[in-house]
Amino acid sequence: MHSAYWLCLAALLALTGMVWLALAMTAHWDQVMSRPAAQAAPLRRLLRTAGALSLALSALACLAADRPSMAILVWFMLLAAGALAVAFTLAWQPALLRLFCPLATTRR
């Protein structure tokens, strides 16, 4: 697979991982889903695990794209970009993050 494909996959995995880790937090869950986080405790634990796994897979995709010294640098930059994108989305349109968690229902 071409390195550009690996890097695009790494970026998507980094963004998805950051979204899932954000949704695993109580404050962000309440903000995005408009219902108490206590009702979705098992799903939030699953999101935390899936987020960590997604970030690890992002690192592996970076390693597949380039040599290790450059891959780690790119991975950290992707983590920063993903975190910034999630922060801006939480500030402006938090409901957009619902797209990353189709298992959650928004009704109370």
N, C-alpha and C positions, 0 to 999 in steps of 0.2 A: 504494500500500500504506500502511496506517495506520502511524503512527510507533511504536506499541507492538509491531507485528510486526517492524519493523526493529530495535528495541532487543532483543527476544527473540532474534532471529537474531544480533545482535552479541554478546550474552551467550553463546550457544551456541558461536559461532565463537571467542570469547576463551577459553572453557574448553577446547575441543578443541585449540586452538593451544598452550595451556599444557601440556596432557597430552602432546601429541606432542613438544614441546620437552623435557619432562622425560624421556620415554622415549628420546630421542636421547642422553641422558647415560649414560655407562657404569654408574655406581653405581645409578641408578634402573632401568635395564634389567635389571641383575642381580637387583635386589630384586623387581621385578614379574614378570619372566619366568622366574626361577629357572634361568637358564642363562647362560653367559658371553656378554658383549656382542660379543666378537670374532667369534662365529659369525654375527652378524647385522649386520655393518658396512654392507652396502649398504642394508638396510632402515632402519637408523638414520640414514643420510644422507638417505634419502627422508623420514623422519619430521621431520628438522630443516628441510628445505625446506617440507614441508607445514605444519609448525607456524608458520613465518614467514609463509607465504601466508595461513594461517587468521587470524593476527593482523592482517594488512593488510586482509583482507576484513572483519574485525570493525570496523576503523576506517572503512572505506567505508560499512558499514551504519549506523554511528553518524552519519556525515555525511549519510546519506539521511534519518535520522530527525529531525535538528534542525540549527540553525544551527551554523557551525563552532566558535565559541567554546564553546558548550555541548557539542557533540559530542566535542571533544577531552577535556574534563573527564570526561564520562561514559565515554569509552573508557579513560582511565587508571584510573578506578574499576573498570571491568570487568576490566581487566588485573590489578589488585590482588586483586579477588575471585576471579578464576580461579586466580591463583597460590596464594592462601590455601586454596582448595578442594583443589587438587592436593597441597599440602603436608600438609594434614590427612589426605587419602586415603592418601598415601604413609606417613604415620605409623601409621594405624590399620588400613586394609584395602588394602594395595597391589595385591592381586590384582584389585580392581575396575577398575583401569586397563587390564587386558587387554581389556576391552570396546571400548576405543578403538583397538586394534590387532589386528584379526582376521587379518591376514596372518601374524602371528607364531605359531609353534607353541610349545607349552610343553614338549614332550618333549626329552630330552637326546640 
